[in-house]
Every structure is written in C-alpha cells, then in structure tokens.
Amino acid sequence: MRADIAVLGAGPAGLAAAAAAHRAGARVTLVDSAPRAGGQYWRHRPGGTGPRTPPVDFRPGHAIWHVERTADGFTTHTNAGEIRSATVIVATGAYDRQLPFPGWTLPGVYTAGGAQALLKGHGVVVGDRVVVAGTGPFLLPVATALAAAGARVPGVFEAGSPLGFARHPAAVLRNPAKLAEGAGYVRTLRRHRIRVHTGQTVVAAHGGDRLEAVTVAKLDAAWRVVAERDIECDALAVGYGFTPQLEIPLQLGCDTHLDADGSLVATADDEQRASVAGVYLAGEVCGVGGAQLSLVEGEIAGRHAAGGAPGGKLLRRRAALRRFAAAMHRTYPVRPGWQTWLDDDTVVCRCEEVPVGEVRRAVSELGASEPRAVKLLVRPGMGLCQGRVCGYATACLTGPLTAAGLRGLAARPIAQPITLAALAEQQLEEP
C-alpha cells in the first residue's frame, strides 16, 4: 500500500505529526527502528505500555537506511522492506553530543543520554557512585533519575550556569512549565543532598580496567582550567547537548544551516517544510529544543503535510518554545577552552583510535583546512559510527565551526547499518 505520508521516527515529533495527519484524513505510515513507539524521551521497558500510538499503519523494528525521491513521491528503504509515500515527514531526533577528554574511553564512562536510556529502558543503574557532568539542563533529570534509582551522586558539575537565563526574562516567563520542571529537579536533588556545582566539569577520567576516579576542574569563562580536584566514582554520565540526526535530510538534498548551539540542523520554513518539495521536518532534526517543542512542530508538520493549517494558538506556542530554546543555547554554550583539556594522546575517534595529536598534525603540517580533509588524511570518522561520536570534536579541532564543515562529516549514504543478507532479500528499484 502506498501511503499519503510516511512519518520517519516515532518519538514526540513523529507521534504528534502522525496523529495530526491522521486526524486530517491522510493515510499515514509511521516508521521507527525501535520495537515500540516513544523515542528516547518516552523510552520504556520491555512490556511497558509507553505512549499511545496513533491509529495509523505503524511499522516498528524498521531501521531506515536510505530515502530516495521517485517519480511519484518517495521510497523509504528499511531493513524490513520498502515504504512508498507521496510525502515524508522527517522526525528522526538527535543523539548525545560528546567532547573527548583524557580517559573518556574507559569502561564506566557513559553519555548522559546513554545512562538515562539504560535506566529508563532496562532498569539498569550504570554504577553505585555516579558523577554527572557537562553542560545543559538535561544533566538535572539524569541526576535525579539516578538518585531515585539508588545511585550515590557526588555532585552535578555544570560547566556553565543557569544564571544566564536572567538575560532572557521574556523567553523564560512565557514558558512557566519549564521553570516548574527545573524547580522540581532542584527540589529532588536537594532531597537527596546532591549539590549542583556551576562553572565546573570533569576534564579527565582515571582507572585501570574501568573507571575509578575523575578530575573535576573549576573553569574560567572560556572553560580553561583554574583549579582541579579528584573524586572517586565507578561511573560518569557526561553530556554536552545533542546532535540532530540528519542522514535522511542530507540524503534528500535538504538545505541545512548552523544553529545557535553549534549544531548542523535542517532548514524548515514556517510550515515545517524543508527546501525539497514533499519533505517536512519536525523536532530536533531542525533544531534541538526539547520534547514540548517537538510535539508542537510535529503537529504543525502533520497538519500542513495533510493539506490543513494549524491555528494561531499552536503557532504562538511554537514561537514561545523556540525563544526558550534560543535562550537555552545562549545560556549553555560549549566554550572553546575545552580543547585545552586535551593532550596529544587523547583519543578523538574511538573507532579508528585517532588521537588529538594526529588531528592537529593534519591541520598544522598536512594543510587540512576543513574537517573532511582531516577525515581523509588521518581517518577520524572512518570507523563503525561513521563520525557520529567524533564528528563534532573533529570539526572543532580543525577550525571555526561551519555548516559546510559539519555537513562533510554528517552526510552518509547509509543512514543505519544493514546487513548484506537483508539487502539481498529486497528487490531494490532504480530511482
């Protein structure tokens, strides 16, 4: 069956888009690689109920590896077959953005999102004594969830400061729910006697076979180290925001730009349309802004894709949430001083075991002037993850961040790994 609309991703944005398009009378196919809907935000344990899936053709367990334009619309290629549609709504979300530091490859060091996913999806607490560090409001729910699950959290080490929100009072006051959410996390942390240390973060991890301690540094305004101390722990959850998942928009030739947080994002107009006809965008793929913004953008995309139009209240809600997201990015930037934490032996690319010194040598001695040239010369981003882990750091170490530089590391002809056996079972058509 050929759908009117294929919604790619069943997180908050995708679910909202599918529901809105279905209500407008469109035939909708909702596609996701996970066995249940919800995405990372509504991740739940096996057997749990999770969010209610809209009454549409839902295809769980369908990992999308390529989307192509055809004469009559689009073909979405998955590990479990093809889906044809007149229109696509891309709602593929984002994943943890990582910064390398000495020792970050030790067992026991997790991304903040990874630690939360293990807890929410499987009830697994990553350690007994867990340090939480990085920057951004996402650190707070991670720390509170770990504490509620019984972990001892020596502290939350926030490289920035939430006081930056004071420079954006209008954006904050128009989103009282965000204030209430943050206050709730702070109350929970206080109840567990967990302190949030601002202007500090983890700059090194230590151990033999696994993590045993971390070095926490007090930072200046540029994130250069002012003072250090060591804290014993058996796990670290570290996060520096999120990277939008752009393989599919880039496959389709959609325009992109550099967002306020230094991420490469797909460009959407006021109707959530991409630059390519028949493609709509919703959620983190067009700018990291949280679940509530994703829900609103998803509903707007779904209504427009089905030939309808959203009301003014929904548009005003999107504008308010986008202002808050912009304030958040300005409050929690990644400062360039993090590069001073690194020595030449610090691993940048885990897959190919490329150290910082090799990246720096490619720039200073081999003449690499953009990230893709560094990738070709010394191989960061050539391994299994295809630059998802090291792409941002490689771009930062090469020079000033640019949209073109990040595009060169984010574009992948195969969006998700697929076996040759699965490919052999499918009868692929020429575009």
ABEGO torsion letter per residue (X at the ends): XBBABBBBEABAAAAAAAAAAAAAGBBBBBBBABABBGEAAABBBBGBAEBBBBBBBBBBGBBBABBBBBAAEBBBBBAAEBBBBABBBBBAEBBBBBBBBBGAABBGBBBAAAAAAAAAAAGBBABABBBBBEBEAAAAAAAAAAAAAGBBBAEBBBABBAAAAAABAAAAAABAAAAAAAAAAAAAAAAAGBBBBBGBBBABBBEBABBABBBBBBBBAAGBBABBBBBBBABBBBBAEBBBBAAAAAAAGBBBBBBAAGBBBBBBBAAGBBABBGBBBBEAAAEBAEAAAAAAAAAAAAAAAAGBBBBAAAAAAAAAAAAAAAAAAAABBBBAAAAAABBAABBABAAAGBBAAAAAAAAAAAGBABAAAAAAAAGBGABAAGGAAAAAAAAAAAEBBBAAAAAAAABBABABBBBAAAAAABBBBBX
